[in-house]
Amino acid sequence: MAAAADAMAMCRPMREADLGEIMVIEQRAYEFPWTQQIFRDCLRAGYHGFVLALPAEIIGYFMLSVAAGEAHVLNICVDPAEQCHGHGRRLINRAIDLARWHRVQRVFLEVRPSNLAAAHLYQAIGFNEIGRRPRYYPARNNRREDALVMAYELLSD
């Protein structure tokens, strides 16, 4: 049954009307989630938001900015109940395809070092760690966590 549902999931542009569903996932997935206003501002600024949706529900999404020959994955998330089914790979590959369509040279993202599953996925796809942003993410007990900065190089066609 899960394989059939996975095949029915479609990637489509994010709409403001999706933000309620997205916020449920964002709050379930992250201890320090984005706010609905951040998503709304990104959409209004012209960033590329996409959702991965089944006919009755959204199961994942990403937000991508494109400028000056570069793309930046600002947020990417799969509902925790839907993880480990290849949805994260599908979303990041869609973001890379979108960046390629925009003819950018590289795609950047940040990931928490503690998010081992995501970091391994990005490495498996072809992202390389190029640096760290010290104390980038909020963490428990008023602490901060570094971000791994990763890049995916797009070769000219």
C-alpha positions as CSV (number, residue, x, y, z in Angstrom):
1,M,0.0,0.0,0.0
2,A,2.8,2.4,0.9
3,A,4.4,1.9,-2.6
4,A,1.1,2.8,-4.3
5,A,0.7,5.9,-2.2
6,D,4.3,6.9,-2.9
7,A,3.7,6.6,-6.7
8,M,0.6,8.9,-6.3
9,A,2.6,11.6,-4.6
10,M,3.0,14.6,-7.0
11,C,5.3,17.6,-6.8
12,R,3.6,20.9,-7.5
13,P,4.1,24.6,-6.7
14,M,3.4,25.6,-3.2
15,R,0.4,28.0,-2.7
16,E,-0.4,30.2,0.3
17,A,-3.5,28.1,0.8
18,D,-1.1,25.2,1.6
19,L,0.5,27.0,4.5
20,G,-1.8,25.6,7.2
21,E,-1.0,22.0,6.3
22,I,2.7,22.9,5.9
23,M,2.8,24.4,9.4
24,V,1.4,21.2,10.9
25,I,4.3,19.2,9.3
26,E,6.9,21.9,10.1
27,Q,5.9,21.9,13.8
28,R,5.8,18.1,14.0
29,A,9.3,17.8,12.3
30,Y,11.3,20.6,13.9
31,E,11.9,21.7,17.4
32,F,12.6,25.2,16.1
33,P,10.1,25.5,13.1
34,W,9.8,28.3,10.6
35,T,6.7,30.5,11.2
36,Q,3.9,30.7,8.7
37,Q,4.9,34.3,8.0
38,I,8.4,33.2,6.9
39,F,6.8,30.9,4.3
40,R,4.4,33.6,3.2
41,D,7.2,36.1,2.9
42,C,9.3,33.6,0.8
43,L,6.4,33.0,-1.6
44,R,5.7,36.7,-1.9
45,A,9.4,37.4,-2.6
46,G,9.2,35.0,-5.5
47,Y,11.1,32.1,-4.0
48,H,10.3,28.7,-5.4
49,G,8.1,26.7,-3.0
50,F,7.1,23.2,-3.9
51,V,5.0,20.5,-2.1
52,L,4.9,16.8,-2.4
53,A,1.3,15.9,-2.1
54,L,-0.9,12.9,-2.2
55,P,-4.5,13.5,-3.4
56,A,-5.7,14.2,0.2
57,E,-2.6,15.6,1.9
58,I,0.8,17.3,1.7
59,I,3.6,15.0,2.9
60,G,6.6,17.2,2.2
61,Y,7.9,20.5,0.8
62,F,10.9,22.7,0.0
63,M,11.7,26.4,-0.4
64,L,14.4,27.4,-2.9
65,S,15.9,30.8,-3.7
66,V,17.7,31.4,-6.9
67,A,19.9,34.4,-7.6
68,A,23.3,35.4,-9.1
69,G,23.9,31.9,-10.6
70,E,23.3,30.1,-7.4
71,A,20.4,28.3,-5.7
72,H,19.9,27.9,-2.0
73,V,17.6,25.3,-0.4
74,L,16.2,27.3,2.4
75,N,13.9,24.7,3.9
76,I,13.1,21.1,3.0
77,C,11.0,18.7,5.1
78,V,9.1,15.5,4.9
79,D,6.4,14.7,7.4
80,P,8.0,12.5,10.1
81,A,5.2,9.9,9.5
82,E,6.2,9.7,5.8
83,Q,10.0,9.6,6.2
84,C,12.1,6.6,5.0
85,H,10.1,6.2,1.8
86,G,12.3,8.1,-0.6
87,H,10.3,11.4,-0.4
88,G,13.3,13.4,0.8
89,R,15.3,12.2,-2.1
90,R,12.5,13.0,-4.5
91,L,12.2,16.6,-3.1
92,I,15.9,17.4,-3.1
93,N,16.1,16.0,-6.7
94,R,13.2,18.2,-7.7
95,A,15.0,21.2,-6.2
96,I,18.2,20.3,-8.1
97,D,16.2,20.0,-11.3
98,L,14.6,23.4,-10.7
99,A,18.0,24.9,-10.1
100,R,19.3,23.3,-13.3
101,W,16.4,24.8,-15.2
102,H,17.5,28.2,-13.9
103,R,21.0,27.4,-15.2
104,V,22.7,28.0,-11.8
105,Q,26.2,26.8,-11.2
106,R,25.7,25.3,-7.7
107,V,23.0,24.6,-5.1
108,F,23.7,25.3,-1.4
109,L,22.0,24.1,1.7
110,E,22.7,24.0,5.5
111,V,22.0,21.0,7.7
112,R,22.4,20.3,11.4
113,P,25.3,17.9,12.1
114,S,22.9,16.1,14.4
115,N,20.5,15.5,11.5
116,L,22.5,12.5,10.3
117,A,19.9,11.0,8.0
118,A,19.6,14.2,6.0
119,A,23.3,14.8,5.9
120,H,23.8,11.3,4.6
121,L,21.1,11.7,2.0
122,Y,22.6,14.9,0.7
123,Q,26.1,13.3,0.5
124,A,24.6,10.3,-1.3
125,I,23.0,12.6,-3.9
126,G,26.3,14.4,-4.5
127,F,26.4,17.3,-2.1
128,N,29.8,18.0,-0.6
129,E,30.5,19.7,2.8
130,I,32.2,23.0,2.0
131,G,32.2,24.6,5.4
132,R,30.5,25.3,8.7
133,R,28.4,28.2,10.1
134,P,29.2,28.3,13.8
135,R,26.2,28.6,16.1
136,Y,23.8,28.9,13.2
137,Y,20.8,27.0,14.5
138,P,19.0,27.4,17.8
139,A,19.3,24.5,20.1
140,R,17.9,23.4,23.5
141,N,18.8,25.2,26.7
142,N,19.5,28.5,24.9
143,R,22.4,26.9,23.1
144,R,23.3,27.0,19.4
145,E,24.3,24.3,16.9
146,D,26.6,24.7,14.0
147,A,25.4,24.2,10.4
148,L,27.2,22.1,7.8
149,V,27.3,24.1,4.6
150,M,26.9,21.7,1.6
151,A,27.1,22.4,-2.1
152,Y,26.1,20.5,-5.2
153,E,27.9,21.5,-8.4
154,L,25.9,21.6,-11.6
155,L,28.0,21.1,-14.7
156,S,27.2,23.1,-17.9
157,D,25.3,21.2,-20.5
